[in-house]
Amino acid sequence: MSIVVIDNQMVHYEVFGRGRPVLFLHGWLGSWRYWFPTMEVVAERFRTYSFDFWGFGDSRRKRTRESIQAYSEQVIRFLDALGIDQVMLVGHSMGGMVALKTAINHPERIRRVVTVGAPIDGDSLSWLLKLTDRPFLADVFAHTPFLRRFLFRFFLGQTNDPAVHEVIDDSVKSSADTLRYAVSSMWRTDLRPELPRLRVPALVIHGGRDDIVNPNQTELFANVPMASIFTMPRSRHFPFLDEAPTFNEALLHFLESDPVAPPQATPRIAREVRSLPGH
């Protein structure tokens, strides 16, 4: 376990591999752990990082209220603390929303951005998540580990992978305030008006069977020149676990594309990603 202090608060992070930096951001109820299988693959060609957002996993919250904006600032502060000038961002769900907002607001720091199952319009969230915006239900959910374990197991699907037990254990570490504030911020964030300001290449990945964030979020990028869309029809909310080989191939293809390619090269990238074997 590695620790970095940001704003007098400890942030837990992990790092693997060597090469150009890639930072993975987890989603609501998660931690860095569920990115580990993907990071192992990507670390063969890149230096991969992932940290726990404040209030999640092993990053404790002392005075930072959870929000998409606060987590975007945490990304930049993390890069500053580790002396990383530019990075490629990969974010899932809430982390995808954070990744996209950071890329829009800090294009000088983000070379490329990948969103996975991300809510661009917060209203696309499942009613199940929206329920935790209510203090009473958030408190019940936070103090009933069985419910959280059941919900995360539902998200992840049935698997006998022992590593999944560690992911589920991390899911019960967040407080009621963390769960409620994070969902509230997601629900009330709408990045649609900001999409025209996107200036870095983006890959938008979504599972066609996602029942947590509506797959129609990919349609919002139809007129965004910098964005490529890759839909995985058989996947739910965790395509990097549901169809890991296909996901990893698409991700590596995008990350390894010419980092200084001119904007007009983006449509070519989109066609290549969509033409991956089996799709």
Short mmCIF file of the C-alpha atoms (twelve columns), coordinates in Angstrom:
data_MODEL
# 
_entry.id   MODEL 
# 
loop_
_atom_site.group_PDB 
_atom_site.id 
_atom_site.type_symbol 
_atom_site.label_atom_id 
_atom_site.label_alt_id 
_atom_site.label_comp_id 
_atom_site.label_asym_id 
_atom_site.label_seq_id 
_atom_site.Cartn_x 
_atom_site.Cartn_y 
_atom_site.Cartn_z 
_atom_site.pdbx_PDB_model_num 
ATOM 1   C CA . MET A 1   0.000   0.000   0.000   1 
ATOM 2   C CA . SER A 2   1.274   3.476   -0.923  1 
ATOM 3   C CA . ILE A 3   0.110   6.703   0.706   1 
ATOM 4   C CA . VAL A 4   0.337   10.306  -0.467  1 
ATOM 5   C CA . VAL A 5   -0.821  13.267  1.622   1 
ATOM 6   C CA . ILE A 6   -3.056  15.760  -0.183  1 
ATOM 7   C CA . ASP A 7   -4.579  18.703  1.679   1 
ATOM 8   C CA . ASN A 8   -3.450  17.095  4.948   1 
ATOM 9   C CA . GLN A 9   -5.485  14.003  4.125   1 
ATOM 10  C CA . MET A 10  -4.087  10.572  3.339   1 
ATOM 11  C CA . VAL A 11  -4.843  9.127   -0.085  1 
ATOM 12  C CA . HIS A 12  -4.205  5.449   -0.726  1 
ATOM 13  C CA . TYR A 13  -2.872  4.555   -4.173  1 
ATOM 14  C CA . GLU A 14  -1.184  1.716   -6.064  1 
ATOM 15  C CA . VAL A 15  1.219   1.776   -9.003  1 
ATOM 16  C CA . PHE A 16  2.434   -0.919  -11.406 1 
ATOM 17  C CA . GLY A 17  4.544   -1.076  -14.547 1 
ATOM 18  C CA . ARG A 18  6.810   1.334   -16.396 1 
ATOM 19  C CA . GLY A 19  6.322   3.778   -19.217 1 
ATOM 20  C CA . ARG A 20  3.863   6.569   -19.947 1 
ATOM 21  C CA . PRO A 21  1.449   7.137   -17.029 1 
ATOM 22  C CA . VAL A 22  -2.172  5.972   -17.058 1 
ATOM 23  C CA . LEU A 23  -4.439  6.783   -14.097 1 
ATOM 24  C CA . PHE A 24  -7.506  4.604   -13.366 1 
ATOM 25  C CA . LEU A 25  -10.441 6.095   -11.421 1 
ATOM 26  C CA . HIS A 26  -12.999 3.894   -9.660  1 
ATOM 27  C CA . GLY A 27  -16.745 4.367   -9.338  1 
ATOM 28  C CA . TRP A 28  -19.258 4.795   -6.525  1 
ATOM 29  C CA . LEU A 29  -19.107 2.122   -3.815  1 
ATOM 30  C CA . GLY A 30  -15.766 0.956   -5.218  1 
ATOM 31  C CA . SER A 31  -12.037 1.342   -4.724  1 
ATOM 32  C CA . TRP A 32  -8.888  0.988   -6.769  1 
ATOM 33  C CA . ARG A 33  -9.072  -2.820  -6.361  1 
ATOM 34  C CA . TYR A 34  -11.563 -3.593  -9.087  1 
ATOM 35  C CA . TRP A 35  -9.197  -2.032  -11.635 1 
ATOM 36  C CA . PHE A 36  -6.387  -4.404  -10.632 1 
ATOM 37  C CA . PRO A 37  -6.947  -7.059  -13.361 1 
ATOM 38  C CA . THR A 38  -6.993  -4.336  -16.031 1 
ATOM 39  C CA . MET A 39  -3.968  -2.579  -14.557 1 
ATOM 40  C CA . GLU A 40  -1.987  -5.830  -14.649 1 
ATOM 41  C CA . VAL A 41  -2.515  -6.051  -18.413 1 
ATOM 42  C CA . VAL A 42  -1.943  -2.365  -19.146 1 
ATOM 43  C CA . ALA A 43  1.150   -2.294  -16.878 1 
ATOM 44  C CA . GLU A 44  2.984   -4.456  -19.404 1 
ATOM 45  C CA . ARG A 45  3.195   -1.357  -21.630 1 
ATOM 46  C CA . PHE A 46  2.461   1.629   -19.368 1 
ATOM 47  C CA . ARG A 47  2.973   2.824   -15.803 1 
ATOM 48  C CA . THR A 48  -0.439  2.439   -14.207 1 
ATOM 49  C CA . TYR A 49  -1.787  4.278   -11.171 1 
ATOM 50  C CA . SER A 50  -5.037  4.114   -9.245  1 
ATOM 51  C CA . PHE A 51  -6.110  5.763   -5.997  1 
ATOM 52  C CA . ASP A 52  -9.123  5.644   -3.708  1 
ATOM 53  C CA . PHE A 53  -11.297 8.738   -3.852  1 
ATOM 54  C CA . TRP A 54  -11.692 10.535  -0.529  1 
ATOM 55  C CA . GLY A 55  -14.206 8.611   1.579   1 
ATOM 56  C CA . PHE A 56  -13.837 5.368   -0.391  1 
ATOM 57  C CA . GLY A 57  -11.570 2.368   0.102   1 
ATOM 58  C CA . ASP A 58  -8.645  3.304   2.328   1 
ATOM 59  C CA . SER A 59  -8.662  7.058   1.655   1 
ATOM 60  C CA . ARG A 60  -10.304 8.584   4.669   1 
ATOM 61  C CA . ARG A 61  -12.241 11.841  4.535   1 
ATOM 62  C CA . LYS A 62  -11.574 14.509  7.145   1 
ATOM 63  C CA . ARG A 63  -12.752 17.784  5.666   1 
ATOM 64  C CA . THR A 64  -13.404 17.276  1.950   1 
ATOM 65  C CA . ARG A 65  -17.062 16.861  1.007   1 
ATOM 66  C CA . GLU A 66  -17.537 14.297  -1.743  1 
ATOM 67  C CA . SER A 67  -18.476 15.739  -5.142  1 
ATOM 68  C CA . ILE A 68  -17.551 15.381  -8.795  1 
ATOM 69  C CA . GLN A 69  -15.747 18.728  -8.641  1 
ATOM 70  C CA . ALA A 70  -13.821 17.796  -5.473  1 
ATOM 71  C CA . TYR A 71  -12.744 14.488  -6.998  1 
ATOM 72  C CA . SER A 72  -11.634 16.235  -10.183 1 
ATOM 73  C CA . GLU A 73  -9.491  18.507  -8.038  1 
ATOM 74  C CA . GLN A 74  -8.170  15.428  -6.223  1 
ATOM 75  C CA . VAL A 75  -6.976  14.047  -9.576  1 
ATOM 76  C CA . ILE A 76  -4.969  17.189  -10.303 1 
ATOM 77  C CA . ARG A 77  -3.590  17.359  -6.771  1 
ATOM 78  C CA . PHE A 78  -2.587  13.694  -7.012  1 
ATOM 79  C CA . LEU A 79  -0.687  14.371  -10.244 1 
ATOM 80  C CA . ASP A 80  1.007   17.374  -8.640  1 
ATOM 81  C CA . ALA A 81  1.990   15.365  -5.558  1 
ATOM 82  C CA . LEU A 82  3.585   12.618  -7.655  1 
ATOM 83  C CA . GLY A 83  5.232   15.030  -10.090 1 
ATOM 84  C CA . ILE A 84  3.254   13.797  -13.110 1 
ATOM 85  C CA . ASP A 85  2.918   16.494  -15.751 1 
ATOM 86  C CA . GLN A 86  0.497   14.746  -18.107 1 
ATOM 87  C CA . VAL A 87  -1.492  11.529  -17.851 1 
ATOM 88  C CA . MET A 88  -4.051  9.428   -19.680 1 
ATOM 89  C CA . LEU A 89  -7.228  8.976   -17.615 1 
ATOM 90  C CA . VAL A 90  -9.483  5.912   -17.476 1 
ATOM 91  C CA . GLY A 91  -12.598 6.262   -15.325 1 
ATOM 92  C CA . HIS A 92  -15.511 3.961   -14.568 1 
ATOM 93  C CA . SER A 93  -19.030 5.170   -13.699 1 
ATOM 94  C CA . MET A 94  -18.594 8.041   -11.200 1 
ATOM 95  C CA . GLY A 95  -14.874 7.919   -11.977 1 
ATOM 96  C CA . GLY A 96  -15.705 8.297   -15.671 1 
ATOM 97  C CA . MET A 97  -17.681 11.434  -14.947 1 
ATOM 98  C CA . VAL A 98  -14.715 12.750  -12.937 1 
ATOM 99  C CA . ALA A 99  -12.287 11.803  -15.710 1 
ATOM 100 C CA . LEU A 100 -14.303 13.594  -18.390 1 
ATOM 101 C CA . LYS A 101 -14.758 16.741  -16.287 1 
ATOM 102 C CA . THR A 102 -11.023 16.801  -15.542 1 
ATOM 103 C CA . ALA A 103 -10.124 16.381  -19.222 1 
ATOM 104 C CA . ILE A 104 -12.469 19.228  -20.193 1 
ATOM 105 C CA . ASN A 105 -11.203 21.610  -17.511 1 
ATOM 106 C CA . HIS A 106 -7.502  20.647  -17.616 1 
ATOM 107 C CA . PRO A 107 -6.623  19.655  -21.204 1 
ATOM 108 C CA . GLU A 108 -3.005  20.645  -20.554 1 
ATOM 109 C CA . ARG A 109 -2.729  17.825  -17.974 1 
ATOM 110 C CA . ILE A 110 -4.780  15.086  -19.646 1 
ATOM 111 C CA . ARG A 111 -3.488  13.558  -22.890 1 
ATOM 112 C CA . ARG A 112 -6.380  11.148  -23.456 1 
ATOM 113 C CA . VAL A 113 -9.494  10.161  -21.565 1 
ATOM 114 C CA . VAL A 114 -11.532 6.952   -21.420 1 
ATOM 115 C CA . THR A 115 -14.958 6.775   -19.818 1 
ATOM 116 C CA . VAL A 116 -16.535 3.402   -18.989 1 
ATOM 117 C CA . GLY A 117 -20.225 3.203   -18.113 1 
ATOM 118 C CA . ALA A 118 -20.144 6.878   -17.144 1 
ATOM 119 C CA . PRO A 119 -23.219 9.042   -16.460 1 
ATOM 120 C CA . ILE A 120 -22.763 12.179  -18.558 1 
ATOM 121 C CA . ASP A 121 -26.203 13.417  -17.551 1 
ATOM 122 C CA . GLY A 122 -26.643 12.488  -13.899 1 
ATOM 123 C CA . ASP A 123 -30.316 11.738  -14.382 1 
ATOM 124 C CA . SER A 124 -29.261 8.608   -16.321 1 
ATOM 125 C CA . LEU A 125 -28.460 6.899   -13.010 1 
ATOM 126 C CA . SER A 126 -30.546 3.928   -11.903 1 
ATOM 127 C CA . TRP A 127 -33.329 4.632   -9.408  1 
ATOM 128 C CA . LEU A 128 -31.538 2.219   -7.076  1 
ATOM 129 C CA . LEU A 129 -28.588 4.593   -6.722  1 
ATOM 130 C CA . LYS A 130 -30.800 7.662   -6.486  1 
ATOM 131 C CA . LEU A 131 -32.465 6.199   -3.386  1 
ATOM 132 C CA . THR A 132 -29.240 6.680   -1.409  1 
ATOM 133 C CA . ASP A 133 -29.574 10.444  -1.897  1 
ATOM 134 C CA . ARG A 134 -32.074 10.320  0.959   1 
ATOM 135 C CA . PRO A 135 -30.366 10.610  4.385   1 
ATOM 136 C CA . PHE A 136 -32.454 7.903   6.072   1 
ATOM 137 C CA . LEU A 137 -31.911 5.344   3.297   1 
ATOM 138 C CA . ALA A 138 -28.224 6.237   3.006   1 
ATOM 139 C CA . ASP A 139 -27.836 5.656   6.733   1 
ATOM 140 C CA . VAL A 140 -29.626 2.301   6.574   1 
ATOM 141 C CA . PHE A 141 -27.550 1.273   3.583   1 
ATOM 142 C CA . ALA A 142 -24.277 2.348   5.258   1 
ATOM 143 C CA . HIS A 143 -25.048 0.463   8.474   1 
ATOM 144 C CA . THR A 144 -26.193 -2.712  6.759   1 
ATOM 145 C CA . PRO A 145 -23.086 -4.290  5.231   1 
ATOM 146 C CA . PHE A 146 -25.160 -7.173  3.897   1 
ATOM 147 C CA . LEU A 147 -27.104 -4.783  1.643   1 
ATOM 148 C CA . ARG A 148 -23.936 -3.240  0.263   1 
ATOM 149 C CA . ARG A 149 -22.354 -6.615  -0.345  1 
ATOM 150 C CA . PHE A 150 -25.525 -7.805  -2.063  1 
ATOM 151 C CA . LEU A 151 -25.690 -4.684  -4.243  1 
ATOM 152 C CA . PHE A 152 -22.045 -4.896  -5.265  1 
ATOM 153 C CA . ARG A 153 -22.428 -8.604  -5.987  1 
ATOM 154 C CA . PHE A 154 -25.393 -7.692  -8.189  1 
ATOM 155 C CA . PHE A 155 -23.267 -5.114  -10.012 1 
ATOM 156 C CA . LEU A 156 -20.372 -7.508  -10.540 1 
ATOM 157 C CA . GLY A 157 -22.425 -10.555 -11.454 1 
ATOM 158 C CA . GLN A 158 -21.733 -14.127 -10.389 1 
ATOM 159 C CA . THR A 159 -18.060 -15.019 -10.195 1 
ATOM 160 C CA . ASN A 160 -15.820 -17.291 -8.139  1 
ATOM 161 C CA . ASP A 161 -12.790 -15.045 -8.492  1 
ATOM 162 C CA . PRO A 162 -11.311 -14.716 -4.945  1 
ATOM 163 C CA . ALA A 163 -10.145 -11.177 -5.791  1 
ATOM 164 C CA . VAL A 164 -13.795 -10.136 -5.987  1 
ATOM 165 C CA . HIS A 165 -14.126 -10.750 -2.240  1 
ATOM 166 C CA . GLU A 166 -11.497 -8.054  -1.622  1 
ATOM 167 C CA . VAL A 167 -13.440 -5.663  -3.872  1 
ATOM 168 C CA . ILE A 168 -16.640 -6.366  -1.955  1 
ATOM 169 C CA . ASP A 169 -14.852 -5.906  1.388   1 
ATOM 170 C CA . ASP A 170 -13.723 -2.446  0.269   1 
ATOM 171 C CA . SER A 171 -17.287 -1.562  -0.693  1 
ATOM 172 C CA . VAL A 172 -18.400 -1.507  2.958   1 
ATOM 173 C CA . LYS A 173 -15.790 1.013   4.123   1 
ATOM 174 C CA . SER A 174 -17.610 4.207   3.079   1 
ATOM 175 C CA . SER A 175 -19.799 6.195   5.463   1 
ATOM 176 C CA . ALA A 176 -23.424 7.174   4.921   1 
ATOM 177 C CA . ASP A 177 -22.334 10.765  4.215   1 
ATOM 178 C CA . THR A 178 -19.839 9.647   1.573   1 
ATOM 179 C CA . LEU A 179 -22.417 7.485   -0.198  1 
ATOM 180 C CA . ARG A 180 -25.109 10.158  -0.105  1 
ATOM 181 C CA . TYR A 181 -22.962 13.143  -1.087  1 
ATOM 182 C CA . ALA A 182 -21.337 11.251  -3.946  1 
ATOM 183 C CA . VAL A 183 -24.653 10.074  -5.399  1 
ATOM 184 C CA . SER A 184 -26.196 13.510  -4.900  1 
ATOM 185 C CA . SER A 185 -23.344 15.151  -6.795  1 
ATOM 186 C CA . MET A 186 -23.531 12.627  -9.646  1 
ATOM 187 C CA . TRP A 187 -27.285 12.969  -9.923  1 
ATOM 188 C CA . ARG A 188 -27.072 16.770  -10.091 1 
ATOM 189 C CA . THR A 189 -24.128 16.942  -12.493 1 
ATOM 190 C CA . ASP A 190 -24.850 17.413  -16.187 1 
ATOM 191 C CA . LEU A 191 -21.783 17.508  -18.424 1 
ATOM 192 C CA . ARG A 192 -23.736 17.854  -21.667 1 
ATOM 193 C CA . PRO A 193 -23.228 21.639  -21.929 1 
ATOM 194 C CA . GLU A 194 -19.477 21.126  -21.423 1 
ATOM 195 C CA . LEU A 195 -18.923 18.486  -24.122 1 
ATOM 196 C CA . PRO A 196 -18.207 21.053  -26.882 1 
ATOM 197 C CA . ARG A 197 -15.169 22.147  -24.839 1 
ATOM 198 C CA . LEU A 198 -13.564 18.695  -24.980 1 
ATOM 199 C CA . ARG A 199 -10.134 19.155  -26.598 1 
ATOM 200 C CA . VAL A 200 -8.433  15.810  -25.957 1 
ATOM 201 C CA . PRO A 201 -9.105  12.448  -27.651 1 
ATOM 202 C CA . ALA A 202 -11.772 10.479  -25.798 1 
ATOM 203 C CA . LEU A 203 -12.922 6.873   -25.932 1 
ATOM 204 C CA . VAL A 204 -16.444 6.301   -24.617 1 
ATOM 205 C CA . ILE A 205 -17.105 2.659   -23.645 1 
ATOM 206 C CA . HIS A 206 -20.471 1.400   -22.467 1 
ATOM 207 C CA . GLY A 207 -22.051 -1.971  -21.853 1 
ATOM 208 C CA . GLY A 208 -25.159 -2.533  -23.938 1 
ATOM 209 C CA . ARG A 209 -26.887 -4.255  -20.981 1 
ATOM 210 C CA . ASP A 210 -25.885 -1.685  -18.360 1 
ATOM 211 C CA . ASP A 211 -28.681 -1.422  -15.797 1 
ATOM 212 C CA . ILE A 212 -26.935 1.130   -13.566 1 
ATOM 213 C CA . VAL A 213 -26.222 3.910   -16.077 1 
ATOM 214 C CA . ASN A 214 -28.425 4.146   -19.168 1 
ATOM 215 C CA . PRO A 215 -26.465 3.105   -22.301 1 
ATOM 216 C CA . ASN A 216 -28.061 6.021   -24.182 1 
ATOM 217 C CA . GLN A 217 -25.259 8.183   -22.743 1 
ATOM 218 C CA . THR A 218 -23.139 7.250   -25.773 1 
ATOM 219 C CA . GLU A 219 -25.607 9.128   -28.006 1 
ATOM 220 C CA . LEU A 220 -24.566 12.389  -26.366 1 
ATOM 221 C CA . PHE A 221 -21.175 12.163  -28.110 1 
ATOM 222 C CA . ALA A 222 -22.573 11.915  -31.637 1 
ATOM 223 C CA . ASN A 223 -21.478 15.471  -32.469 1 
ATOM 224 C CA . VAL A 224 -18.312 15.598  -30.350 1 
ATOM 225 C CA . PRO A 225 -15.381 15.477  -32.827 1 
ATOM 226 C CA . MET A 226 -12.813 14.266  -30.278 1 
ATOM 227 C CA . ALA A 227 -14.870 11.303  -29.100 1 
ATOM 228 C CA . SER A 228 -14.896 7.683   -30.292 1 
ATOM 229 C CA . ILE A 229 -17.655 5.338   -29.146 1 
ATOM 230 C CA . PHE A 230 -17.254 1.635   -28.400 1 
ATOM 231 C CA . THR A 231 -20.323 -0.300  -27.270 1 
ATOM 232 C CA . MET A 232 -19.981 -3.782  -25.790 1 
ATOM 233 C CA . PRO A 233 -23.456 -5.307  -26.334 1 
ATOM 234 C CA . ARG A 234 -23.026 -8.292  -24.003 1 
ATOM 235 C CA . SER A 235 -21.662 -6.335  -21.031 1 
ATOM 236 C CA . ARG A 236 -23.460 -4.810  -18.076 1 
ATOM 237 C CA . HIS A 237 -22.001 -2.076  -15.854 1 
ATOM 238 C CA . PHE A 238 -18.504 -3.605  -15.594 1 
ATOM 239 C CA . PRO A 239 -17.425 -4.374  -19.188 1 
ATOM 240 C CA . PHE A 240 -13.775 -4.611  -18.113 1 
ATOM 241 C CA . LEU A 241 -14.786 -7.613  -15.991 1 
ATOM 242 C CA . ASP A 242 -17.631 -8.985  -18.132 1 
ATOM 243 C CA . GLU A 243 -15.590 -9.109  -21.356 1 
ATOM 244 C CA . ALA A 244 -12.045 -8.450  -20.201 1 
ATOM 245 C CA . PRO A 245 -10.128 -9.523  -23.371 1 
ATOM 246 C CA . THR A 246 -12.286 -7.369  -25.661 1 
ATOM 247 C CA . PHE A 247 -12.150 -4.424  -23.281 1 
ATOM 248 C CA . ASN A 248 -8.377  -4.635  -22.830 1 
ATOM 249 C CA . GLU A 249 -7.805  -4.813  -26.574 1 
ATOM 250 C CA . ALA A 250 -9.916  -1.717  -27.197 1 
ATOM 251 C CA . LEU A 251 -8.310  0.156   -24.307 1 
ATOM 252 C CA . LEU A 252 -4.723  -0.627  -25.320 1 
ATOM 253 C CA . HIS A 253 -5.464  0.215   -28.943 1 
ATOM 254 C CA . PHE A 254 -6.651  3.657   -27.885 1 
ATOM 255 C CA . LEU A 255 -3.864  4.313   -25.372 1 
ATOM 256 C CA . GLU A 256 -1.161  3.296   -27.835 1 
ATOM 257 C CA . SER A 257 -2.463  5.531   -30.616 1 
ATOM 258 C CA . ASP A 258 -0.175  8.399   -31.580 1 
ATOM 259 C CA . PRO A 259 -0.357  10.783  -28.601 1 
ATOM 260 C CA . VAL A 260 0.351   13.769  -30.820 1 
ATOM 261 C CA . ALA A 261 -2.064  12.832  -33.608 1 
ATOM 262 C CA . PRO A 262 -3.968  15.831  -35.022 1 
ATOM 263 C CA . PRO A 263 -7.702  16.088  -34.260 1 
ATOM 264 C CA . GLN A 264 -8.662  14.910  -37.775 1 
ATOM 265 C CA . ALA A 265 -7.170  11.508  -36.917 1 
ATOM 266 C CA . THR A 266 -9.896  10.805  -34.354 1 
ATOM 267 C CA . PRO A 267 -12.476 9.378   -36.832 1 
ATOM 268 C CA . ARG A 268 -9.816  6.911   -38.022 1 
ATOM 269 C CA . ILE A 269 -9.273  5.779   -34.432 1 
ATOM 270 C CA . ALA A 270 -13.011 5.310   -33.974 1 
ATOM 271 C CA . ARG A 271 -13.276 3.090   -37.041 1 
ATOM 272 C CA . GLU A 272 -10.309 0.989   -35.939 1 
ATOM 273 C CA . VAL A 273 -11.697 0.494   -32.440 1 
ATOM 274 C CA . ARG A 274 -15.090 -0.531  -33.765 1 
ATOM 275 C CA . SER A 275 -13.505 -3.042  -36.109 1 
ATOM 276 C CA . LEU A 276 -11.858 -5.086  -33.369 1 
ATOM 277 C CA . PRO A 277 -12.143 -8.862  -33.847 1 
ATOM 278 C CA . GLY A 278 -15.535 -10.176 -32.925 1 
ATOM 279 C CA . HIS A 279 -17.324 -6.790  -33.383 1 
# 
